[in-house]
Amino acid sequence: MHIVLRAHPIAKGKGEGKALVTREPLSFWGGVDVATGTIVDRNHELVGEKIVGRVLVFPTGKGSTAGSFRIYACAKRGTAPSAMINVRADPVVAVGAIISGIPLVDRVEKDPLSIIETGDYVVVDANNGLIKVIKKGSVA
C-alpha cells in the first residue's frame, strides 16, 4: 500500500530512502555525530540510530543556530539524511537543508508522525511538494 501526501516545500530536490521517525525535536548541534551520522544525544529516543541516507521525519529542530552548519557538515561528509520531513520546520533546520541541498518539506496535509513509520520507504519530491509513502511490507 502506498500513500501520497502534499506538503510545503522548503529546500528543493528529491530524496528517498527508509524512514527514520521520531516524535521528539532533534538538535544537530551536539545531537548528531557529523563523522558517522549517528544520533548521539543520550536523552533522545533515537540515540544510536544512523540518519545516513534515510528520510528523517521529526516534528522540528531545537538548539543552537550552529545546527545549520552541522547539517551542512553531514552533507559534505556523506553522513546526512537523503531528505527531511518536519511537522513545522524551524529556521535552523530550514537553513541547514537549503545550504546542504537536502530536500525538506513541512506542513504536510496530514500528520506525518501518525502516517509514516520507521522502516517505511519514503520518496520526498520537494520540487513539487509531494511525499510518497510505501508502507513496510508493501510492493511499489
Contacts in CASP RR format, 6 or more apart in sequence:
PFRMAT RR
TARGET T0000
AUTHOR 0000-0000-0000
METHOD contacts of the structure
MODEL  1
MHIVLRAHPIAKGKGEGKALVTREPLSFWGGVDVATGTIVDRNHELVGEK
IVGRVLVFPTGKGSTAGSFRIYACAKRGTAPSAMINVRADPVVAVGAIIS
GIPLVDRVEKDPLSIIETGDYVVVDANNGLIKVIKKGSVA
1 134 0 8 1.000
1 135 0 8 1.000
1 138 0 8 1.000
2 132 0 8 1.000
2 133 0 8 1.000
2 134 0 8 1.000
2 135 0 8 1.000
2 138 0 8 1.000
2 140 0 8 1.000
3 115 0 8 1.000
3 132 0 8 1.000
3 133 0 8 1.000
3 135 0 8 1.000
4 130 0 8 1.000
4 131 0 8 1.000
4 132 0 8 1.000
4 133 0 8 1.000
5 108 0 8 1.000
5 109 0 8 1.000
5 110 0 8 1.000
5 112 0 8 1.000
5 115 0 8 1.000
5 130 0 8 1.000
5 131 0 8 1.000
5 133 0 8 1.000
6 108 0 8 1.000
6 109 0 8 1.000
6 129 0 8 1.000
6 130 0 8 1.000
6 131 0 8 1.000
7 85 0 8 1.000
7 105 0 8 1.000
7 106 0 8 1.000
7 107 0 8 1.000
7 108 0 8 1.000
7 109 0 8 1.000
7 126 0 8 1.000
7 129 0 8 1.000
7 130 0 8 1.000
7 131 0 8 1.000
8 105 0 8 1.000
8 106 0 8 1.000
8 107 0 8 1.000
8 108 0 8 1.000
8 129 0 8 1.000
9 103 0 8 1.000
9 104 0 8 1.000
9 105 0 8 1.000
9 126 0 8 1.000
9 127 0 8 1.000
9 128 0 8 1.000
9 129 0 8 1.000
10 89 0 8 1.000
10 94 0 8 1.000
10 97 0 8 1.000
10 98 0 8 1.000
10 104 0 8 1.000
10 105 0 8 1.000
10 106 0 8 1.000
10 126 0 8 1.000
11 94 0 8 1.000
11 96 0 8 1.000
11 97 0 8 1.000
11 98 0 8 1.000
11 100 0 8 1.000
11 101 0 8 1.000
11 102 0 8 1.000
11 103 0 8 1.000
11 104 0 8 1.000
11 126 0 8 1.000
12 101 0 8 1.000
12 103 0 8 1.000
12 126 0 8 1.000
12 127 0 8 1.000
13 83 0 8 1.000
13 101 0 8 1.000
13 103 0 8 1.000
13 124 0 8 1.000
13 125 0 8 1.000
13 126 0 8 1.000
13 127 0 8 1.000
14 83 0 8 1.000
14 103 0 8 1.000
14 123 0 8 1.000
14 124 0 8 1.000
14 125 0 8 1.000
14 126 0 8 1.000
14 127 0 8 1.000
15 55 0 8 1.000
15 82 0 8 1.000
15 83 0 8 1.000
15 103 0 8 1.000
15 123 0 8 1.000
15 124 0 8 1.000
15 125 0 8 1.000
15 126 0 8 1.000
16 55 0 8 1.000
16 82 0 8 1.000
16 83 0 8 1.000
16 121 0 8 1.000
16 122 0 8 1.000
16 123 0 8 1.000
16 124 0 8 1.000
17 53 0 8 1.000
17 54 0 8 1.000
17 55 0 8 1.000
17 82 0 8 1.000
17 83 0 8 1.000
17 121 0 8 1.000
17 122 0 8 1.000
17 123 0 8 1.000
18 54 0 8 1.000
18 55 0 8 1.000
18 118 0 8 1.000
18 119 0 8 1.000
18 120 0 8 1.000
18 121 0 8 1.000
18 122 0 8 1.000
19 54 0 8 1.000
19 55 0 8 1.000
19 57 0 8 1.000
19 116 0 8 1.000
19 117 0 8 1.000
19 118 0 8 1.000
19 119 0 8 1.000
19 120 0 8 1.000
19 121 0 8 1.000
19 122 0 8 1.000
19 133 0 8 1.000
20 46 0 8 1.000
20 49 0 8 1.000
20 51 0 8 1.000
20 54 0 8 1.000
20 55 0 8 1.000
20 56 0 8 1.000
20 57 0 8 1.000
20 81 0 8 1.000
20 118 0 8 1.000
20 119 0 8 1.000
21 57 0 8 1.000
21 58 0 8 1.000
21 113 0 8 1.000
21 116 0 8 1.000
21 117 0 8 1.000
21 118 0 8 1.000
22 44 0 8 1.000
22 45 0 8 1.000
22 46 0 8 1.000
22 57 0 8 1.000
22 58 0 8 1.000
22 59 0 8 1.000
23 45 0 8 1.000
23 58 0 8 1.000
23 59 0 8 1.000
23 113 0 8 1.000
24 44 0 8 1.000
24 45 0 8 1.000
24 46 0 8 1.000
24 58 0 8 1.000
24 59 0 8 1.000
25 58 0 8 1.000
25 59 0 8 1.000
25 60 0 8 1.000
25 61 0 8 1.000
25 62 0 8 1.000
26 32 0 8 1.000
26 39 0 8 1.000
26 41 0 8 1.000
26 44 0 8 1.000
26 46 0 8 1.000
26 56 0 8 1.000
26 58 0 8 1.000
26 61 0 8 1.000
26 62 0 8 1.000
27 41 0 8 1.000
27 61 0 8 1.000
27 62 0 8 1.000
27 63 0 8 1.000
27 64 0 8 1.000
27 67 0 8 1.000
28 61 0 8 1.000
28 67 0 8 1.000
28 68 0 8 1.000
28 70 0 8 1.000
28 71 0 8 1.000
28 74 0 8 1.000
28 92 0 8 1.000
28 93 0 8 1.000
29 63 0 8 1.000
29 64 0 8 1.000
29 66 0 8 1.000
29 67 0 8 1.000
29 70 0 8 1.000
30 40 0 8 1.000
30 41 0 8 1.000
30 70 0 8 1.000
31 39 0 8 1.000
31 40 0 8 1.000
31 41 0 8 1.000
31 44 0 8 1.000
32 38 0 8 1.000
32 39 0 8 1.000
32 40 0 8 1.000
32 41 0 8 1.000
32 51 0 8 1.000
32 70 0 8 1.000
32 74 0 8 1.000
33 39 0 8 1.000
33 40 0 8 1.000
33 79 0 8 1.000
34 70 0 8 1.000
34 73 0 8 1.000
34 74 0 8 1.000
34 77 0 8 1.000
34 79 0 8 1.000
35 77 0 8 1.000
35 79 0 8 1.000
36 50 0 8 1.000
36 52 0 8 1.000
36 79 0 8 1.000
37 50 0 8 1.000
37 51 0 8 1.000
37 52 0 8 1.000
37 74 0 8 1.000
37 79 0 8 1.000
37 80 0 8 1.000
38 48 0 8 1.000
38 49 0 8 1.000
38 50 0 8 1.000
38 51 0 8 1.000
39 46 0 8 1.000
39 47 0 8 1.000
39 48 0 8 1.000
39 49 0 8 1.000
39 50 0 8 1.000
39 51 0 8 1.000
40 47 0 8 1.000
40 48 0 8 1.000
41 47 0 8 1.000
51 74 0 8 1.000
51 79 0 8 1.000
51 80 0 8 1.000
51 81 0 8 1.000
52 78 0 8 1.000
52 79 0 8 1.000
52 80 0 8 1.000
52 81 0 8 1.000
53 80 0 8 1.000
53 81 0 8 1.000
53 82 0 8 1.000
54 81 0 8 1.000
54 82 0 8 1.000
55 81 0 8 1.000
55 82 0 8 1.000
55 83 0 8 1.000
55 84 0 8 1.000
55 85 0 8 1.000
55 122 0 8 1.000
55 124 0 8 1.000
56 81 0 8 1.000
56 83 0 8 1.000
56 84 0 8 1.000
56 85 0 8 1.000
57 84 0 8 1.000
57 85 0 8 1.000
57 86 0 8 1.000
57 112 0 8 1.000
57 113 0 8 1.000
57 116 0 8 1.000
57 122 0 8 1.000
58 84 0 8 1.000
58 85 0 8 1.000
58 86 0 8 1.000
58 87 0 8 1.000
59 86 0 8 1.000
59 87 0 8 1.000
59 88 0 8 1.000
59 113 0 8 1.000
60 86 0 8 1.000
60 87 0 8 1.000
60 88 0 8 1.000
60 89 0 8 1.000
60 90 0 8 1.000
60 93 0 8 1.000
61 86 0 8 1.000
61 89 0 8 1.000
61 90 0 8 1.000
61 92 0 8 1.000
61 93 0 8 1.000
62 90 0 8 1.000
63 92 0 8 1.000
64 92 0 8 1.000
65 91 0 8 1.000
65 92 0 8 1.000
67 92 0 8 1.000
67 96 0 8 1.000
68 92 0 8 1.000
68 93 0 8 1.000
68 95 0 8 1.000
68 96 0 8 1.000
68 99 0 8 1.000
69 96 0 8 1.000
71 80 0 8 1.000
71 93 0 8 1.000
71 96 0 8 1.000
71 97 0 8 1.000
71 99 0 8 1.000
71 100 0 8 1.000
71 102 0 8 1.000
72 96 0 8 1.000
72 99 0 8 1.000
72 100 0 8 1.000
74 80 0 8 1.000
74 81 0 8 1.000
74 100 0 8 1.000
75 100 0 8 1.000
75 101 0 8 1.000
75 102 0 8 1.000
76 100 0 8 1.000
80 100 0 8 1.000
80 102 0 8 1.000
81 102 0 8 1.000
82 102 0 8 1.000
82 103 0 8 1.000
82 124 0 8 1.000
83 102 0 8 1.000
83 103 0 8 1.000
83 104 0 8 1.000
83 105 0 8 1.000
83 122 0 8 1.000
83 124 0 8 1.000
83 126 0 8 1.000
84 93 0 8 1.000
84 97 0 8 1.000
84 102 0 8 1.000
84 103 0 8 1.000
84 104 0 8 1.000
84 105 0 8 1.000
84 124 0 8 1.000
85 104 0 8 1.000
85 105 0 8 1.000
85 106 0 8 1.000
85 108 0 8 1.000
85 112 0 8 1.000
85 116 0 8 1.000
85 122 0 8 1.000
85 124 0 8 1.000
85 131 0 8 1.000
86 93 0 8 1.000
86 104 0 8 1.000
86 105 0 8 1.000
86 106 0 8 1.000
87 106 0 8 1.000
87 107 0 8 1.000
87 108 0 8 1.000
87 111 0 8 1.000
87 112 0 8 1.000
87 113 0 8 1.000
88 106 0 8 1.000
88 107 0 8 1.000
89 97 0 8 1.000
89 104 0 8 1.000
89 106 0 8 1.000
93 104 0 8 1.000
94 104 0 8 1.000
96 102 0 8 1.000
97 103 0 8 1.000
97 104 0 8 1.000
98 104 0 8 1.000
103 124 0 8 1.000
103 125 0 8 1.000
103 126 0 8 1.000
104 126 0 8 1.000
105 124 0 8 1.000
105 126 0 8 1.000
105 129 0 8 1.000
105 131 0 8 1.000
108 131 0 8 1.000
112 131 0 8 1.000
115 133 0 8 1.000
116 122 0 8 1.000
116 133 0 8 1.000
117 135 0 8 1.000
117 136 0 8 1.000
119 136 0 8 1.000
120 133 0 8 1.000
120 134 0 8 1.000
120 135 0 8 1.000
120 136 0 8 1.000
121 133 0 8 1.000
121 134 0 8 1.000
121 136 0 8 1.000
121 140 0 8 1.000
122 131 0 8 1.000
122 132 0 8 1.000
122 133 0 8 1.000
122 134 0 8 1.000
123 131 0 8 1.000
123 132 0 8 1.000
123 134 0 8 1.000
124 130 0 8 1.000
124 131 0 8 1.000
125 131 0 8 1.000
125 132 0 8 1.000
134 140 0 8 1.000
END
